[in-house]
C-alpha cells in the first residue's frame, strides 16, 4: 500500500460555517463544494479536511461501532496541527477574533499549545515543539 493523501472527515451541522473558519483563520482553501460537503486543502503538509453536513451518508459510519449513538458522540475529538511560529499565530488569531478556547501555554515537556473552536464545535489544536529548558 502507498498512501498518497489523507483527509479527516468532520460531521457538522453547518459545513459552510466550518469552511469559513478554516479558510479565514487557518489558511485552507475550498477544493470541492457540493451539496452538504466541502473539501478543504492547503499547499503544505496539512491533512485535508472534509466537512460534511451531519446526517449525510458519508458522515454516518455504518461499521465503526458508533451506530445508535447520538450525533454528538460521533463528533467528539479534535484536529491537531504541528506548526512553527505559534506565538505569532496566537496573536494573529486573537486579532482576527478567532474563538480561542485554550490560550497559548507552555507545557513542561516542551510543547506550546493553543486550542481554537470553530462555529460547529470542532476543536483545533495548534502545537509547536520547543525543547524544555536544560534539554
C-alpha positions as CSV (number, residue, x, y, z in Angstrom):
1,X,0.0,0.0,0.0
2,X,1.1,3.5,-0.8
3,X,-0.9,6.3,0.9
4,X,-0.8,9.3,-1.4
5,X,-3.1,11.7,0.5
6,X,-5.1,11.8,3.7
7,X,-8.2,13.6,5.0
8,X,-10.1,14.0,8.2
9,X,-13.9,13.8,7.9
10,X,-15.8,16.1,10.3
11,X,-19.6,15.8,10.6
12,X,-21.1,19.2,11.5
13,X,-24.4,21.0,11.4
14,X,-23.2,23.8,9.2
15,X,-20.3,22.9,6.8
16,X,-20.2,26.4,5.4
17,X,-19.5,27.9,8.9
18,X,-16.7,25.4,9.4
19,X,-15.3,26.1,6.0
20,X,-15.3,29.9,6.6
21,X,-13.5,29.3,9.9
22,X,-10.8,27.1,8.3
23,X,-10.3,29.4,5.3
24,X,-10.3,32.6,7.2
25,X,-8.2,31.7,10.2
26,X,-6.1,28.6,9.2
27,X,-5.2,29.2,5.5
28,X,-7.3,26.3,4.0
29,X,-8.9,26.7,0.6
30,X,-12.1,25.0,-0.7
31,X,-11.2,22.5,-3.5
32,X,-14.7,20.9,-3.7
33,X,-18.0,22.3,-2.8
34,X,-21.1,20.1,-3.2
35,X,-24.5,19.6,-1.5
36,X,-23.7,19.0,2.2
37,X,-19.9,18.6,1.7
38,X,-16.9,20.9,1.4
39,X,-13.3,19.5,0.9
40,X,-10.6,21.8,2.2
41,X,-6.9,21.7,1.5
42,X,-3.6,23.6,1.9
43,X,-0.4,23.6,-0.1
44,X,1.7,22.3,2.8
45,X,1.8,19.1,4.7
46,X,-1.6,19.6,6.5
47,X,-4.1,16.8,6.2
48,X,-7.1,17.7,4.1
49,X,-10.4,18.3,5.8
50,X,-13.8,17.2,4.6
51,X,-16.7,18.9,6.4
52,X,-19.9,17.1,5.9
53,X,-23.4,18.0,6.9
54,X,-24.3,15.8,9.9
55,X,-26.7,13.1,8.8
56,X,-25.4,12.6,5.3
57,X,-24.5,9.1,4.3
58,X,-20.7,9.8,4.4
59,X,-21.0,11.4,7.8
60,X,-22.9,8.4,9.3
61,X,-20.5,5.5,9.8
62,X,-22.1,2.0,9.4
63,X,-19.4,-0.3,10.8
64,X,-17.5,2.0,13.2
65,X,-19.2,1.0,16.4
66,X,-21.0,4.3,16.7
67,X,-24.3,3.2,15.3
68,X,-27.1,4.1,17.6
69,X,-25.1,6.8,19.4
70,X,-26.3,10.4,19.2
71,X,-24.6,12.6,16.6
72,X,-22.6,14.5,19.3
73,X,-21.0,11.2,20.3
74,X,-19.6,10.8,16.7
75,X,-18.3,14.3,16.6
76,X,-16.0,14.2,19.6
77,X,-12.3,14.6,19.0
78,X,-10.0,17.3,17.7
79,X,-7.9,18.1,14.7
80,X,-4.3,18.8,15.7
81,X,-1.6,20.6,13.5
82,X,2.0,20.9,14.4
83,X,3.1,24.3,13.3
84,X,6.0,26.8,13.5
85,X,5.8,30.4,14.9
86,X,2.9,29.6,17.2
87,X,3.3,32.7,19.4
88,X,2.8,34.9,16.3
89,X,-0.1,32.8,15.1
90,X,-1.7,33.2,18.6
91,X,-1.6,37.0,18.2
92,X,-2.9,36.9,14.7
93,X,-5.8,34.7,15.6
94,X,-6.6,36.8,18.6
95,X,-6.7,40.0,16.4
96,X,-8.9,38.2,13.9
97,X,-11.4,37.3,16.6
98,X,-11.0,33.5,16.3
99,X,-12.6,31.7,19.2
100,X,-9.5,30.7,21.3
101,X,-10.7,28.2,23.9
102,X,-7.3,27.4,25.4
103,X,-4.9,30.3,25.2
104,X,-1.3,29.7,24.3
105,X,0.6,27.9,27.1
106,X,3.9,26.1,27.5
107,X,3.8,22.5,28.8
108,X,6.7,21.2,31.0
109,X,7.6,18.6,28.4
110,X,8.4,21.3,25.7
111,X,5.1,21.7,23.9
112,X,3.4,25.0,23.3
113,X,-0.3,24.5,22.7
114,X,-3.2,26.6,21.7
115,X,-6.8,25.4,21.0
116,X,-9.5,27.0,18.9
117,X,-13.1,26.0,18.4
118,X,-15.0,26.6,15.2
119,X,-18.7,27.6,15.0
120,X,-19.7,23.9,14.9
121,X,-17.7,23.0,18.0
122,X,-14.8,21.4,16.1
123,X,-11.7,21.7,18.3
124,X,-8.5,22.6,16.5
125,X,-5.2,22.2,18.4
126,X,-2.1,24.0,17.2
127,X,1.2,22.7,18.7
128,X,4.8,23.8,18.4
129,X,7.5,21.6,19.9
130,X,10.1,23.6,21.8
131,X,12.8,21.8,23.8
132,X,12.3,22.1,27.6
133,X,14.9,24.3,29.2
134,X,18.0,22.4,30.1
135,X,17.4,19.8,27.4
